[in-house]
Amino acid sequence: MFKQIFTWWNGATLGALNTIKKRAVFVGEDSYGNRYFEAKDTRDSYDGRLRRWVTYKGYAEASKVPSEWHGWLHYTFDEPPTKEPMLTHAWEKPHLPNLTGTPYAHRPAGSIVHAGERARAAADYQPWSPE
């Protein structure tokens, strides 16, 4: 409860949840469990459009928002993906959030995590040594 009152990075704060509950309607949920809302009216609007919100499931990380929902949040698409799904091509990979700093991050051979050793290359650097 303490984290929800004072920190925004552990999900939505109580103030944000209260505002969303009073002024918005639920629009949909993505495969990550993030929930999306749209304002009932333009009372909070900055530019005459209905405001849109996302409440993250778990840690608040913007890269956890898939492209179709990102487009809706930023008014690229008028209809949410629940009403008008975005067309995908066979060659497109599924969306992944930024994995930097997680156990699933890319760690190439030679990184500190892999003991700093890598295979030698043909044109490897030769350090200068004074004679």
N, C-alpha and C positions, 0 to 999 in steps of 0.2 A: 504494500500500500504506500509506504514511504517513497519508494522508487517511482511509483506512478504519479505521485503529487509533484515531485521535484525534478524528475529527469525525463527528457523527451526521447532519448536514444533507446530506452527500454520499451518502446511502444508509445501510444498516445497518452498525453497527460490527462488528468481528470478534467481540467478546463476545456481541453480540445474535445474530449468525449462528450462533455455536457453540451457544448455548442453544437456538435454534430447531432446529438440526440434531439435537441430542440428545433434545429433549423434545417435538417437534411433528411433525405430519404435514401434508403439502401438501394444501390444499383446492381452490385454484383460482387463476386469474390473470385480471385485467381487461384491457380494451382498451388501457390505458395501459402495460401491462407490469408493474404492481404484482402481487406474489405474496402469497397469504394462507395462513395456517397456523393449526392448532388443536392445543392440547396433547393429548398421549396420555392423560394422567391429571390429577387435581386436585392434584398435589403442589405446584404453584406458585400455586394458586388463592387469591384473597383472600376469596371468598364461596361457595366450593363449586362454582362453574361452571368449565368448561374454559376456560383462557386462550386468547385469539385474538390473532394478530399480523399485521401487514402489513409487508412489506419493499418500499420504494419503488424504482422504477426511476429512477435519476438523483436529482435533488434531492428531499429529503424535504419534501414539501408536502402537508399534510392535505387540502387542497381537491382534490387529484388522485384522491381516493377517490370513485368513483361512489356514488350513493345506495343502491343495492341492497347493495353491499359495506359501506357505512357502517352500514346497519341490521344486517347480520350481525355486524360487529365489536362493536357495542354491544348485542348480544343482543335486538334488536327482532325479528329473525327467527331461528328455531332452525336452519333449513336454509340452507346457503350458496346463492347464486344459480346455482351449477353444478348443484345437485340440484333446486332449485325456483325457476325464474326469476321475477323480479318482473314483474307485469303493468304494461304502460305504455299510456297513452292516446295517441291520434293527435295531440292538441294539445300533448303534452309535447315540450319541446326536449331535444336530447341534452345530457348533462352536459359542462360545461366547467370546468376548474380555474380558480382565481383568476389572471387574466392581468395584474394590477397589477405594474408594474415590468418587463414584457416588451415586446418590439416589437409585440405584438398587443393591448396595453391600449387601452381606449377613450380617445381624445384628442379632445375636442370642439373645435369652432371657437372660437378665442379663447384656447386653451391656449398655454403657452410653446412647446410643440413646433411649433405652427402660427404662429409669429412673433407671438403675442399679439394678433392682429387678429381681430375678429369683425364681423359685420354689425350696423349700428346698429338699435336697436329704437325703436319709436314713443315709449315713455316712458323713454328713456335718462336716466341720471343727469346732472345739470348741476352741475359742481363750483362751490363757493362761491369767489368771488374778492373780496378786500377792495377797497374803493373808496378 
